[in-house]
Amino acid sequence: MQFAELNGVTLHYQVIGATGEKPVLVFSNSLGTDFRIWRDVIMQFAGTYAIVAYDKRGHGLSDVGATPYVMDDHVGDLAALLDHLRVTNAIVCGLSVGGLIAQGLAVSRPDLVRALILCDTGHKIGNDTLWNDRIAAVEENGIESLAEGILERWFSAAYRKPGNPDFSGYRNMLVRTPAAGYAGTSAAIRDTDFTAQVPTITVPTLCVVGDEDGATPPALVQELASLIPNATCEVIEGAGHLPCIEQPDKLVEVMSAFLSRIPANGTSHG
C-alpha cells in the first residue's frame, strides 16, 4: 500500500507499472466507493499504461479530514498527488464525483491533463434538495438507511439478483464508507456546477454512461458531452451507474478505441 500526506490529509493510492516511457492513466472513483471498483479495468490496461488509482479524502483508506468538503478540496488533492508523483499530461478517467473531479482538474490544472474519460457523471449532478436530504439522512441514521435506494441507482436489475456475492460485496463497500466522508463529499457535489467551465475544455474527451444508470442517466451524460468541444458519448448496454463493475470488458473496449486516437507522446511519469 502507498500513502502520501497532501493538503493536510493522508491519501491512499496505488501506482502500477510506473515508467517514464508509458502514458499515465489515472482513475478517480465515485461516491461511497474506493479505487477497488476499477480492478477489472486496470488489469486490462496495466502493462500498456502506467496506472495511478487513489482513494479520495473521506473514502477507502484515506483520511476524512475536516468536513464538509468543497470540490476544490478533491480537485486539489488529485493535483497534489500527481505533482507528488511528478505526473503530467495524464489521461484522467473519473466516475460520477470522480468525473466532476476530472473536469475540475482539466479546468484548473490543464498541464496535468492530456485527455478525459468521464464515466456516468455530469456538469452538475442533482439539486440542493436531493443532497441536503441525503446528508441529513446519513448524519442521522447512517449510510445503511439509504443503501437500498442507492444500490438500485448504481446497478442494473440483473446485477442485483439474489445470490450475487459481488453485489453483496459492493454493498459492504458502500455502507462501510465513513459517514463523514460520504456526507462531506455529498456537500461538495451539491455545490458544484461546471456548466460554464466545461466549454473551455480543449483536450480529447470521451463521455460514457450505462443505459440503466439511475444516478446520472444517459440524457445528463449526453448533455455534458454536448457542452465539451468535440467530445464523444458512448452508452454501454447492461450497466447501471458503475459500468467498470458490471461491464468492464465493454468499458475497456470503448476506452481503448478512444485511447487509440490519442498521440502516444507527451506523457511523463517520474
Summary of the structure (lengths in Angstrom):
residues: 270
radius of gyration: 17.0
end to end distance: 18.6
largest distance: 50.5
contacts: 981
relative contact order: 0.17
helix: 44%
strand: 20%
